[in-house]
Amino acid sequence: MKKYDLVIIGAGTSGAYLAREIAKRGHSVLVIEKNSRDKAGTKYDIFHIEEREFARLGIPRPVEGDAAWAFEFEKNYNSDPLCLYPKLQINPTVGLHLHEYTLLMNDLALEAGAEIEYEAEFVSLTFDKAGRVSGVKYIQGGEEKTARARITADCSGINAAARTSLPDGYGIENFTPGDDDMFYVILRYVRLKNKEDYLDSSTFWAPYKSWIAPCADPGGAIIGIGACHSFEYAQSVYAEMEKTVPLPEYELVKVEMGRTPFTRSPYSLVADNFIVSGDAGCLTKSVNGEGVTSSIYMLKIAAAAIDRAFKTGDTSKYALWRVNREYNTTQGAEFAMLRAMLVGVINAVSFEEFEYVFKSGLISDELLNALTGASVPPKALLKAFGAFVSGIGGKEISKGTVKAALGAVKNAARILVHYKKFPETPDGFEEWCAVADRIYERIGKIK
Ligand SMILES: Cc1cc2nc3c(=O)[nH]c(=O)nc-3n(C[C@H](O)[C@H](O)[C@H](O)COP(=O)(O)OP(=O)(O)OC[C@H]3O[C@@H](n4cnc5c(N)ncnc54)[C@H](O)[C@@H]3O)c2cc1C
């Protein structure tokens, strides 16, 4: 039986990032990955990373000519359902091939000294006499193997193979996300028939949770949709979208489908000798279900805490708790707040109201750019407020929607403040969870 400081389940972007960070600090790391190396990161082809994230997180930034690089663009439109009043947000974004980027991250982990065993499937966690996680059992080449670890990390993706197998009360919730807790994403890779339609920007239609964006082929595009419940439901929303949105003429090249968590992360991401991250910890962005960089943000915090835990010899949940506190009071709080806003608004606003919101200036280029860090000119805020008030007066926005929007703002503020008060130690955690549960009940889920 082999012994490691850290065993990681899953060599996706999350597992590979953590492996590199811990190995380069001089600790022994084993990653077990159920797929072969040539299947790594093949669940779909193209994903996006916002340009500013590469430097913020210290992750490799492929450039044109690199295998992982596919394209880049900076103009992002958010549009009304009829496409009459699109609003522009400038947010430089890089399109990457997931397989090649995953391999790049795997190679960086190997270079740092981590071991990766491919075609090695997690079977179960092992526990010591005191009932604490002590490593993993896995199958490779038909043989059952055991690896002992001071800390085990579940980065196995949406099915969360290890987290969901934890005994009740171990310290991390072991729920499996239901159909209402994930986005079913369908990507249509298309070739545009007319040259004048070739894209240098993306457009997002919030009411349909649909978008069109560039792809690796300059004459092509990806038309995507993400919806809760099922792929069938996502298809039906796509069909509705096609009725109002004037899509360019295209030929279908291929279709890819996948699921991404669209629910809150477990309140605690650490337990004795155990940590969860990536899709296994539902760490995806609460506005669009993207999860590569949001998980790496959490893992950056986790890597510092794990390093310290190894150095002090204390890998208990008390020692790792700083991950919860730092994550939940920053990105965790922001995601919780945005989820409350999004659920309230998307569930309440009708087709006609969406048209008004875009036409009236309630949503403007300036407000959208504020989401990427630009400051909002007071004039834009005043204009939005004016549009809101006159929308109520002119009955373009119904009383029910106003009530729901105000309720969403209240819930968003409540959950934000609550996450900012995340306990500094496990003491008081249960009371904190009980209050969070009550706020989430009010927030509800997206329809
Ligand atoms: C269609 C689609 C488009 C998306 N687009 C974007 C985007 O543009 N930008 C973005 O940031 N995010 C995007 N996402 C979300 C993003 O793909 C995920 O959040 C991210 O890939 C999660 O990485 P991960 O390493 O946590 O999990 P994964 O990439 O799923 O990796 C988990 C790894 O664990 C392995 N594994 C699973 N079970 C076991 C087991 N029992 N034993 C051993 N190994 C196991 C798997 O084989 C896999 O390699 C998209 C998702 C979908 C579905």
The ligand as a MOL file (V3000), in Angstrom:
LIG
                    3D

  0  0  0     0  0            999 V3000
M  V30 BEGIN CTAB
M  V30 COUNTS 53 58 0 0 0
M  V30 BEGIN ATOM
M  V30 1 C -21.4040 22.0940 -21.8770 0
M  V30 2 C -20.6740 22.7700 -20.7700 0
M  V30 3 C -20.0080 23.9700 -21.0160 0
M  V30 4 C -19.2900 24.5940 -19.9940 0
M  V30 5 N -18.6300 25.7540 -20.2650 0
M  V30 6 C -17.8470 26.3170 -19.3090 0
M  V30 7 C -17.0830 27.4860 -19.5940 0
M  V30 8 O -17.1420 28.0500 -20.6850 0
M  V30 9 N -16.2750 27.9830 -18.6060 0
M  V30 10 C -16.2020 27.4030 -17.3740 0
M  V30 11 O -15.4490 27.8630 -16.5060 0
M  V30 12 N -16.9410 26.2970 -17.0840 0
M  V30 13 C -17.7430 25.7460 -18.0110 0
M  V30 14 N -18.4710 24.6220 -17.7150 0
M  V30 15 C -18.3350 24.0250 -16.3640 0
M  V30 16 C -16.9770 23.3320 -16.2670 0
M  V30 17 O -16.8530 22.4040 -17.3340 0
M  V30 18 C -16.8310 22.5760 -14.9480 0
M  V30 19 O -17.1980 23.4340 -13.9020 0
M  V30 20 C -15.3830 22.1180 -14.7610 0
M  V30 21 O -14.9750 21.3570 -15.8670 0
M  V30 22 C -15.2690 21.3050 -13.4810 0
M  V30 23 O -13.9720 20.8060 -13.3670 0
M  V30 24 P -13.6660 19.6540 -12.2960 0
M  V30 25 O -12.2120 19.3680 -12.4160 0
M  V30 26 O -14.2240 20.0260 -10.9980 0
M  V30 27 O -14.5380 18.4120 -12.7910 0
M  V30 28 P -14.3420 17.5160 -14.0960 0
M  V30 29 O -13.7790 18.3200 -15.2070 0
M  V30 30 O -15.6360 16.8370 -14.3170 0
M  V30 31 O -13.2260 16.4880 -13.6850 0
M  V30 32 C -13.5010 15.4230 -12.8060 0
M  V30 33 C -12.5620 14.2930 -13.1300 0
M  V30 34 O -12.7800 13.2450 -12.1910 0
M  V30 35 C -12.8050 12.0110 -12.8720 0
M  V30 36 N -13.6050 11.0580 -12.0910 0
M  V30 37 C -14.9540 11.0310 -11.9280 0
M  V30 38 N -15.3230 9.9950 -11.1630 0
M  V30 39 C -14.1860 9.3540 -10.8270 0
M  V30 40 C -13.9120 8.1900 -10.0790 0
M  V30 41 N -14.8990 7.4870 -9.5160 0
M  V30 42 N -12.6280 7.7950 -9.9390 0
M  V30 43 C -11.6130 8.5020 -10.5130 0
M  V30 44 N -11.8130 9.5980 -11.2630 0
M  V30 45 C -13.0910 10.0390 -11.4080 0
M  V30 46 C -13.4250 12.3390 -14.2240 0
M  V30 47 O -13.0880 11.3810 -15.1980 0
M  V30 48 C -12.8350 13.7060 -14.5150 0
M  V30 49 O -11.6230 13.6390 -15.2270 0
M  V30 50 C -19.2430 24.0120 -18.6980 0
M  V30 51 C -19.9200 22.8200 -18.4440 0
M  V30 52 C -20.6310 22.2020 -19.4670 0
M  V30 53 C -21.3350 20.9200 -19.1780 0
M  V30 END ATOM
M  V30 BEGIN BOND
M  V30 1 1 1 2
M  V30 2 1 2 3
M  V30 3 2 2 52
M  V30 4 2 3 4
M  V30 5 1 4 5
M  V30 6 1 4 50
M  V30 7 2 5 6
M  V30 8 1 6 7
M  V30 9 1 6 13
M  V30 10 2 7 8
M  V30 11 1 7 9
M  V30 12 1 9 10
M  V30 13 2 10 11
M  V30 14 1 10 12
M  V30 15 2 12 13
M  V30 16 1 13 14
M  V30 17 1 14 15
M  V30 18 1 14 50
M  V30 19 1 15 16
M  V30 20 1 16 17
M  V30 21 1 16 18
M  V30 22 1 18 19
M  V30 23 1 18 20
M  V30 24 1 20 21
M  V30 25 1 20 22
M  V30 26 1 22 23
M  V30 27 1 23 24
M  V30 28 2 24 25
M  V30 29 1 24 26
M  V30 30 1 24 27
M  V30 31 1 27 28
M  V30 32 2 28 29
M  V30 33 1 28 30
M  V30 34 1 28 31
M  V30 35 1 31 32
M  V30 36 1 32 33
M  V30 37 1 33 34
M  V30 38 1 33 48
M  V30 39 1 34 35
M  V30 40 1 35 36
M  V30 41 1 35 46
M  V30 42 1 36 37
M  V30 43 1 36 45
M  V30 44 2 37 38
M  V30 45 1 38 39
M  V30 46 1 39 40
M  V30 47 2 39 45
M  V30 48 1 40 41
M  V30 49 2 40 42
M  V30 50 1 42 43
M  V30 51 2 43 44
M  V30 52 1 44 45
M  V30 53 1 46 47
M  V30 54 1 46 48
M  V30 55 1 48 49
M  V30 56 2 50 51
M  V30 57 1 51 52
M  V30 58 1 52 53
M  V30 END BOND
M  V30 END CTAB
M  END
